[in-house]
C-alpha cells in the first residue's frame, strides 16, 4: 500500500484523539459530537491518490456520520489532489467550491535558536492564551461565538493533552504574537501563528516560528510542516527555511 504523505500522517494521528474515526478504503470519516460546529473535526479525510474515487463513495459513509454528530457542514479534505481527479470534478459539479492550501516543510539543517525577541511557552489554560485564540479565530473569520467556544474547547481539552504547545513573544508586558506546535507520528506541525496588527513587521512571527521549529526538532520530529492559503505567509516561511512540497484541496459547504 502506498505510504501516506507526512501531512496526511499527522492529520491521521491527530484525528485519533477524537471520538469517532471510521476507516474507509480511501481514508477515514472523522466526527466528534462534542464539537458539532468545528468542521476540522467533522469531515472526510482522503489520504491517498484515488483516481476512480467518486463523490458518492465519500458521501455514503460521511453524510450519516455528520448527521449523527449534529454537524452542519460538509467538509472533505484531499491530501493528494493531483491523484484524485474524479472526486474533485464531482465536487465541483455538485456546486462545492474547492479551496487550496500550500504544504510547506522546513528543509534547513537543525540550528540553534537565533537571537531576537524572547519567546516563552504559554500554559494551555491561561486566560491570556484563551484571549489570543479568540483573536485568532476572529482573524480567520469565525464570527459565531458558539463556534469560537467549541474551537477553544477542542484546542484546550483535546489538542493540548495530545501534545499541542503554544509559544508567544511578550513586549511591553503583554503577548503580542504567538504560534503552536504539535508532534505526532514523528511529524511536527506549526499552526496558530498570529501577530497583533500593531506589532507586525517587527520580527515577532519570525521569532515565534523559529522557536516552534526548534521545539519540534528537539522533540524528535522527522518533518516539520505547516499549511497556508495566503501568499504573504508563504514568503515569510520561505525566508525561515520552509519550502513548498505540495498542496491540499478541500471543500467546506453548508450541509443541507
Buried (B, 14 or more C-beta within 10 A) or exposed (E): EEEBBBBBBBBBBBBEBBEBBBEBEBBBBBBBBBBBBBBBBBBBBBBBBBEEBBBEBBBEBBBEBBEEBEBBBBBBBBBBBEBBBBBBEBBEEEEBEBEEBBBBBBEEEEEEEEEBBEBEEBEBEEEBBBEBBBBBBEEEEBEEEEBBBBBBEBBBBBBBEBBBBBBBBBBEEEBBBBBBBBBBBBBBBBBBBBBBEEBEEBBBBBBBBBBBBBBBBEBEBEBBBBBBBEEEBBEBBEEBBBEEBBBBBBBBBEBE
